[in-house]
Amino acid sequence: MGQTVTLSPQPPVLEPHGERVEIVVDGEQLRFAWGEIHELGTAAYWVEQTRHLGVPASYRLGETLAEEVAACILGGHGIPAEIGLAAFASLREAELLLPSADPEAIAARLREPLLIAGRSRAVRYRFAAQRAARVSAALAILGSDPPPEEPFALREFLLGLPGIGPKTASWVVRNWTGCDGVAIIDIHVQRAGAAAGFFSPSWRLPRDYFRFEQAFCTVACIGSVPTAALDACMWDQMRSLGRAQALLLGTADQQAA
């Protein structure tokens, strides 16, 4: 297990508990109640949960940037995290994460049953052909065209690779560089942020990805917690709750009506 750094359990003096906060995102003003740490689903709640969760020493999944890109492609939209990680481990074990790797060989490996801890039966990886093509293309490009090291330049480079959108590119950059100016905005984080009031209900993914990110990074800054730790905390709790998300987000009554 990786090392975890525990954050201070005490909130900073200037955190706006119980106050209304205004942030400006791309010229749009957003006003929301920061809330108190005991108020489920508020910004204050998420910041406090992040402090108690702590911060891993590293979020890296791969030993090289190419491996990191492959891992994030394999764990993208529609693939549960544990299945994406198992697929990544399978390709690495088969030595298929190389610039010369054949997409057909990658796809064949991805079609093999995967054993997941805690599951009694092997599972199948979805989108084997699609993700194999994306992984193969990314590995080939990264092997011939060294990417920039600066985090935002690296993200721009990654956005030029086949099948990589803002979330996957930001995921790679967050994991590999530790940059605190990017965030992984998926449907779980979107729902939680919208319920807390710091995402506009008119924003949509992926169209408004960088608006979501700017608002999210601002909230992390106000709460004095690392952006990566905040998005990891929100993603983990929301994913674990499943259908019970409605209770945390305060939408249970609306759904029952």
N, C-alpha and C positions, 0 to 999 in steps of 0.2 A: 504494500500500500504506500502511496505517496505521502510525503510530509504535508501536514496541514498547519497553517499559521492561524492562530486564534485572534480575532479582532477584539478590541476593547468592548466590554459589554455596556459601557457608559456612553450615551449619545453626546455629541458635541454640544457645547453650550448654546451655539447659535442655531441649532436645528429648530425649525419653526413649528414646534408642537402646538396643535390646537389653532393654528393660524391658517389663513388663506394665502396661497402662493400664486404668483403670476410668473410665467415664463413665456418667452417669445421664440417661436420656431418658424423660421423662414418667413418672418413678417407677421405671423399669426399669433395672437395672444391667447394663452390658455390659462384659465384661473381654476384652481382646485383647492380643496381643503387638505392640508398636509396630514391632519389627523393625529391620533395618539397611538402609542405602540400596542395598546390592547384592542384597538378597533380593527377588526379583521379586514384585510384587503386595502387598507389605506397605504399611502406612501410611507408613513411612519412605521406601520406594521412591517412592510417589506424590508425597510432599512434595518430595523431591529432584528428581524429573522436572519438577515444576512450577517449581522455581527455575531450572532450565536452560532451560525453554521461554520464560520471560519473560511479561510482561503487556502486552497492547495498551493504548494510551492510551484507547481506548473500544471497547465491544462493540456500539455502536449500529448498527442496520441501516437505519433510516429517518431522515429529516430532521425529522419531527414525531412526536409520541406516537402519533397515529392511524396513521401509516405503520409505526411499530414494532409496533403491535398487529397490523396486517395481515400484516406479514412473519412474525411468530411464529405466527399462525393458519395461514398458508400452509405453514409448515415444521413443522407439528405431527406427531402420530403417523401413521406409515405413509408419510411423505414424506421421501425422502433430502434432506439439507441442500442440495446443489447444485441440485436440482430446485425446492425451495421458494424459493430465492433467485432462480432464473430466472423463476419464476412471478411473484414480487413485482416484479422488474424489468420484466416484461412489462405488468403492470397499471399500474405507475407511468408507463411510457412512453405507455400509452394514456390517461392521465389519468383512471383509474377509481378512484383512491383518495380519493374525495371523499364528504362526507356524503350527497350526493344520488345517488350512483352506483346504477344499477339492477342488482339481483342477476343478472338474465338477461344483461345486457351483460358483467358480470364473469365469469359462467360460460362465456359464449361465448368470451371471450378466453382463459380457462384451458384450453379445449378445443383451442386452436391448438397445433401442434407447437412444442416448445421446443428451442432449440439449446444444448447444454451443452459447455463447453470440455473437450476430451479425449475426446469421444464422436463417432464417425463418423456416427451417425444421430440424427435428432431424436427426442425422447421426448415422451410424453404425460403430462399431469398427472392423477393419480388424484383421485377425490372432487371433481370440478369443481363440481358443483351444491351439494354439502354445504358446501364451504369458501366458495363464493361467497355463500351465504346468511349464513354466519357473519361474513364480512368486511363485507358490506353492513350487517348489523345493528349490528356494532360501530362502523363509521364513522358511522352515523346517530346512535347514542347518544352517542358522543364529540363529535359536532358540536353536540348540543343540551344536553348535560349535562356541563360541565367536570369532570373527575375531580380528586380531591385530589392534592397533590404529595408528601405524606409517603409514603415507600415502602410501608409496611405497609398504610396506608389505601388507597393506590393498588391494591395487590394485592387487597384485599377488594372494591374497586369492580370490578376486572376480573373477579373470580370471579362477579360478577352478570351478566356478559355472556353471551349464548347461545353454548354450545359451548366456553367457556373453562374449563379445569380448573386445578388447582394448578400443574402444570408450565408450561403456557403463560403463566399469570399471573406466575409467578416469573421466567420467561424475559424477559418484557417489563420487569419491575421491575429485574432484574439489568442488562439492557442499557441501559435508559433512565436509571436513577438511579445506577447504580454501587453500590447498597446491598450491603454485605458480609454482611448477615444473611439473605439468601435464597440458594437453590441450585437448580440445574436437575437434578432427579433423574429420569433416564430408565433404561431397562433396562440400558444399558452401565454407568452409574455404580452402579446397584443391584447388578449382578453383581460388580463390582470391590470395592465396599464390603463386600459380604457375604463375599467371599473373604478380604479383609483383616481381617475380624472386627469391624468397627465398625458393621455393620448386623445386626440380629437376623434370623435365618432365618425367623422367624414373621411378619415384616412383609410387607405386600403393597401394591403400587401399584394404584390411587391412594389406597386406604383409609388407609394410614399415611404419606401423603406428608410430613406435618409432623414425624413422628418421624424419618424418613430425613433430612430437612433439618436438624433439630436436631443429630443425631449428626454429620452431615457438617460443619456449621459449627463444631462443637466440635473436630473433628480438624484443620480448617484453622487454627483458633486455636492449638491446641497446636503445630502445625508452623510457625506464624508466616508463613503464606502467604495471599494473598487467596482468599476462597471462590470467586469467579468464576474465578480462574486455576486452582484445583485442579479444579473440575468440568470446565473446558474441556480441561485436560490429560488427565484420565481418559477423558472422552468421545472425544477425538481418538485417543488410543492404542487404546482398546478397539474403536472403529469401524474403524480401519485394520487391526487384526489379523484381523477377521472370524472365520473358523473357528479360527484360531490362538490365539484368546482362551484356550482351554483350557490352553495351555502357560504363559501368564502367570499364570493363576489356580490352577495346580496341580491341574487336574482332568483332564488328558490321560489319566493312568493309569486314572482312574475310568471315563472314557468308552470306553477300549479294552477294559475288563474285560467 
